[in-house]
């Protein structure tokens, strides 16, 4: 059962009701994207899991520190691990000769995801090659022996209708039970931080439409998704102060909060502006953030607990 079906039994709470009035269980999945991106990202994710509230992560199977990430995941079995499907700003798994309309001669996807999304929509060769790369990434994940807890996408490109349909077509074969569908309240975010106002308004509108489309696609296949996903509108700025303001205002009962913790190393690429990954790591290891989640009655879980979540 998808959460969209299970959530109907939670809908009787009024928007203004506090956590003390709730009689049902609440669940928070705290996810870190970009596992495998670099040694510094891997170190930060494990630190956030060992010392903080992080319960889940998303693995980039074509990234430079992939093998280290797999070994770290195996050493931390309570950390849920999903696939961070990459079809932009990253390396392919397949050789360029097999997907020449998706990557350059070095196997690099476009660094301009918006332009790539339009290209994927209208180029027939690209549309036929996308399922090949998605399969290859799922197969590489499966070869690790790790349990696939969920699938999401680098830069959320998995939300693109062409990509999402191709991914869902492989769900049964690869036992995909949950897929991320970005969804967060624009007004809530702006009440906390009004920076980049125009960008937030535009992207909230775009992903509202993609969410509506994605819900129908996932529901038709019985694939789960949470009610709210927080992190997109505040990407790379999920600081302690932001989380402390956000968590008490969350009304949904099954949510994902994701960020990009990182420890910067001078000889490695970065996945967010210098310093922001460290701030997000500090937020994830904050005792105040842990207390805020507890005060809002959130149980910390990962996507491997989906059956428990939807039956609660």
C-alpha positions in Angstrom: 0.0 0.0 0.0 1.3 3.4 -0.9 1.3 6.1 1.7 -1.1 8.1 -0.4 -3.6 5.4 0.5 -2.6 5.0 4.1 -2.6 8.7 4.8 -6.4 9.0 4.6 -6.7 7.7 8.1 -4.6 10.7 9.3 -6.6 13.4 7.6 -9.0 14.1 10.5 -6.4 16.3 12.3 -7.2 20.0 11.9 -4.3 22.1 10.5 -3.8 23.9 13.7 -3.7 20.8 16.0 -0.5 20.4 18.0 1.5 17.3 18.3 0.1 16.7 21.8 -3.4 16.2 20.3 -2.3 13.4 17.9 -3.2 9.9 18.8 -1.4 8.2 16.0 2.2 7.6 15.2 4.4 10.0 13.2 7.5 9.0 11.2 10.4 11.0 9.9 13.0 9.7 7.4 16.1 11.8 7.6 18.0 11.3 4.3 21.4 12.4 3.0 21.8 12.6 -0.8 25.0 12.1 -2.8 26.4 9.1 -0.9 29.5 8.1 -2.9 30.1 11.6 -4.3 33.4 12.0 -2.5 35.3 10.8 0.6 34.3 14.0 2.4 30.6 13.4 1.6 30.8 9.8 2.7 32.5 10.8 6.0 29.9 13.4 6.7 27.0 11.0 6.0 28.4 8.3 8.4 29.1 10.9 11.1 25.5 12.2 10.8 24.2 8.6 11.1 26.5 7.6 14.0 26.2 10.8 16.0 23.0 12.4 14.8 19.5 11.9 13.4 20.4 10.6 9.9 18.6 7.3 9.2 18.8 7.0 5.4 21.0 7.9 2.4 20.9 7.8 -1.4 23.8 6.2 -3.3 25.3 7.5 -6.5 26.5 4.3 -8.2 28.6 6.2 -10.9 30.4 8.5 -8.5 34.1 8.4 -7.6 33.7 7.3 -4.0 31.1 4.7 -4.7 33.1 1.6 -3.5 34.0 3.3 -0.2 30.3 4.2 0.3 29.3 0.6 -0.2 31.7 -0.6 2.4 30.6 2.0 4.8 27.0 1.1 4.3 27.7 -2.6 5.0 29.5 -1.6 8.2 26.4 0.4 9.3 23.4 -1.9 8.7 20.9 0.4 10.4 21.4 3.0 7.7 18.9 2.6 4.9 20.4 3.0 1.5 18.6 3.8 -1.8 19.6 4.7 -5.3 20.3 8.3 -6.2 19.5 7.9 -9.9 21.8 10.2 -11.9 20.9 11.5 -15.3 22.4 15.0 -14.9 25.6 16.5 -13.5 27.3 13.1 -13.0 28.8 10.1 -14.7 27.0 7.3 -16.5 27.4 3.7 -15.7 27.1 2.5 -19.3 29.8 3.4 -21.7 29.2 6.4 -23.9 29.0 4.3 -27.0 25.7 2.8 -25.8 24.1 6.0 -24.8 25.6 8.7 -27.1 22.5 10.9 -26.9 22.7 11.1 -23.0 26.4 11.7 -22.4 29.6 13.2 -23.9 32.6 11.1 -25.0 33.8 10.9 -21.3 30.4 9.6 -20.0 29.4 12.9 -18.5 25.7 13.9 -18.4 24.8 17.5 -19.1 25.6 20.1 -16.4 22.5 22.0 -17.4 19.6 19.8 -16.0 16.8 22.2 -17.2 18.0 22.0 -20.8 18.6 18.3 -20.5 15.0 17.8 -19.3 13.7 19.5 -22.4 16.0 17.5 -24.6 14.9 14.2 -22.9 11.3 15.1 -23.6 11.6 15.7 -27.3 14.6 13.6 -28.5 13.5 10.1 -29.5 17.0 8.7 -29.3 17.5 10.0 -25.8 14.1 8.6 -24.7 15.1 5.1 -25.9 18.5 5.3 -24.2 17.2 6.5 -20.8 15.8 3.1 -19.8 19.1 1.4 -20.6 21.0 3.7 -18.2 18.4 3.4 -15.5 18.6 -0.4 -15.7 22.4 -0.2 -15.5 22.3 1.9 -12.4 19.8 -0.4 -10.7 21.8 -3.4 -11.7 25.0 -1.9 -10.3 23.2 -1.1 -7.0 21.9 -4.7 -6.9 25.5 -6.0 -7.4 26.5 -4.4 -4.1 24.3 -6.8 -2.1 22.8 -3.9 -0.3 19.0 -3.8 0.2 17.4 -1.1 -2.0 15.3 0.9 0.4 14.0 3.5 -2.1 14.9 5.5 -5.3 15.2 9.2 -5.7 17.2 11.3 -8.2 20.1 13.6 -8.4 18.7 17.1 -9.0 15.3 15.4 -8.8 15.5 14.5 -12.5 13.7 11.3 -11.8 10.6 13.4 -11.5 10.7 14.1 -15.2 7.8 12.2 -16.8 9.9 10.4 -19.3 12.4 9.3 -16.7 9.8 8.4 -14.1 7.8 6.2 -16.5 11.0 4.4 -17.4 11.9 3.9 -13.7 8.5 2.7 -12.7 8.5 0.2 -15.6 11.4 -1.5 -13.8 10.0 -1.3 -10.3 8.7 -4.9 -10.0 11.9 -6.4 -11.4 14.1 -4.5 -8.9 11.7 -4.5 -6.0 11.3 -0.7 -5.8 8.8 0.0 -3.1 9.2 3.7 -2.5 10.1 6.6 -4.8 10.6 10.2 -3.7 8.1 12.7 -5.0 9.2 16.2 -3.9 6.5 18.1 -2.1 6.7 20.9 0.4 4.7 23.9 1.3 6.0 27.1 -0.3 4.3 29.3 2.4 5.9 27.4 5.2 9.4 27.7 3.7 9.0 31.4 3.0 7.8 32.0 6.5 11.2 30.8 7.7 13.5 32.0 4.9 12.5 34.4 2.1 15.8 34.3 0.3 15.7 33.4 -3.4 12.0 34.2 -3.4 11.5 34.1 -7.1 13.4 30.9 -7.6 11.4 29.2 -4.8 8.1 30.3 -6.3 9.0 29.1 -9.8 10.3 25.7 -8.6 7.4 25.2 -6.2 5.0 25.6 -9.1 7.0 23.3 -11.4 7.3 20.5 -8.8 3.7 20.8 -7.7 2.7 19.8 -11.2 5.3 17.0 -11.4 4.0 15.8 -8.0 0.5 15.5 -9.2 1.6 13.6 -12.3 3.9 11.4 -10.2 1.3 10.5 -7.7 -0.9 9.0 -10.5 2.0 7.0 -12.0 3.1 5.6 -8.6 -0.4 4.8 -7.4 -1.1 2.9 -10.6 1.8 0.5 -9.7 1.3 0.4 -5.9 4.6 2.2 -5.3 4.8 4.2 -2.1 5.7 7.9 -1.5 5.6 10.1 1.6 3.2 13.0 2.1 5.9 15.7 2.3 9.5 15.9 1.4 11.5 18.8 2.8 14.8 20.1 1.4 14.2 21.0 -2.2 13.2 24.7 -1.7 16.1 25.1 0.8 18.7 23.1 -1.0 22.2 23.2 0.6 20.8 25.4 3.4 19.1 23.0 5.7 20.8 24.5 8.7 20.1 23.9 12.4 18.1 27.2 12.7 16.0 26.3 9.6 15.2 22.8 10.9 14.3 24.1 14.3 11.8 26.4 12.7 10.5 23.8 10.3 10.0 20.8 12.4 7.3 22.2 14.8 5.3 23.4 11.8 5.1 20.1 10.0 1.5 18.8 9.9 2.1 15.7 7.8 2.7 12.5 9.7 5.1 10.6 7.3 7.8 12.9 6.0 11.3 12.9 4.5 13.8 15.6 5.4 16.9 15.5 3.2 20.1 17.4 3.0 23.6 17.3 1.6 26.1 17.0 4.5 29.7 17.1 3.5 33.2 17.6 4.9 35.2 19.7 2.5 38.6 18.3 1.3 40.8 20.6 -0.7 41.6 17.9 -3.4 37.9 16.9 -3.9 35.0 18.4 -5.8 32.1 19.8 -3.7 28.4 19.1 -4.1 27.3 22.4 -2.5 28.9 25.8 -1.9 31.9 25.7 0.4 30.9 25.5 4.0 27.3 24.6 3.5 27.8 20.9 3.7 29.5 21.3 7.1 26.6 23.4 8.3 24.1 20.7 7.3 26.3 18.1 9.0 26.1 20.3 12.2 22.4 20.5 11.9 22.0 16.7 11.6 24.2 16.1 14.7 22.4 18.8 16.7 20.9 17.7 20.0 18.4 20.5 19.6 17.2 19.1 16.2 16.9 15.6 17.8 14.8 17.1 20.6 12.6 19.0 18.2 11.8 15.8 16.3 11.0 14.1 19.6 8.8 16.9 20.8 6.8 16.7 17.6 6.4 13.0 18.2 8.4 11.9 15.2 9.9 8.4 15.2 13.1 8.2 13.3 12.9 5.5 10.6 14.1 4.7 7.1 12.4 3.5 4.0 13.1 -0.1 4.9 10.4 0.4 7.5 7.8 1.2 4.9 5.5 -1.7 5.8 5.5 -0.6 9.5 4.9 3.0 8.5 1.9 2.3 6.3 0.3 -0.2 8.7 0.7 2.0 11.8 
